[in-house]
Amino acid sequence: MTETDDLATALEEAASGWPDLSRAQVLVQLALQGHRAAESAQEERRRRRLAAVRAHSGMLTGIYEPDYLLNLRQEWPA
């Protein structure tokens, strides 16, 4: 891995939170934190999608009369 200026800055800033860790260990901790943050964001997106589905579930119940689809298909040419 190439240590760019941005990465070096991030590692230096993170090292202040983990003074007893080596630079490599700080990098591992940052990677693990990033992974946890990504998982958390993904779970939040999933939760919001499910909430939207639940909020809209059944909104069109009763809109179509019984046998609507059967009647519609009978109009189609054979």
N, C-alpha and C positions, 0 to 999 in steps of 0.2 A: 504494500500500500504506500502510495506517495503522500507524504505529509505536506499538504498545501499550507499557505498562510492562514486560511480560515480554519483548517483542522488544528493547526498548532495553537491558535487562539482559543478554540473550543476546549482543547485538552488542558491548556494552562488554566483557564477559568474553572473547569471541572475539577482539576487537581486540588484547588483550594478546599473543595468539599470532601476530598478523600486524601488528606496529606500523607497518610501512611502507605498509599498504594503507588506502585511503579506506574510509569507512563502507559505501559501496555495494559496493566490492570484497570487504569482509568478508562482507557479506550473500551475495554470489555464492559465496564459498568455503564458507560454511555450507550453502548450498543444494546445492552439489556434494558435500560430505561427507554430507549427509543422503541424497542420491540413491545414493551408493555404499553407505551403510549399508543402505538399503532393498533394493538389489540383492543384497547379501551375505546378508541375512536370507532373501530369497526363494530364493536358491540353496541355503541351508542347509535350508529346509523341503523343497525338491525332493529334496535328497540323502537326507533322512530318510525321505520317502515311498518313494523308490526302494529304499532299504535294507529297509524294511518289506515291500514287495512281493517283493523277492528272498528275504527270510528266510522268507516264507510260501508261496512258489512251490512247487507240487508236493505240498503237505501232504495233499491229498485224492486223490492218485494211487492208483488201485487200490481206492478205496472202492466205486465202482459197477462191477458186473459188465458184461461185454460185452453190448451190445444192450439195456442198461437203459432207455434213453430210448425205443427202438422198442417194447419190451414195455409200457412205461407208456402210450404212446400207443394201443396196441391195446386198452387197457381203457376208453378214452374212448368215449362214445356217438358214433355216426356222424352 
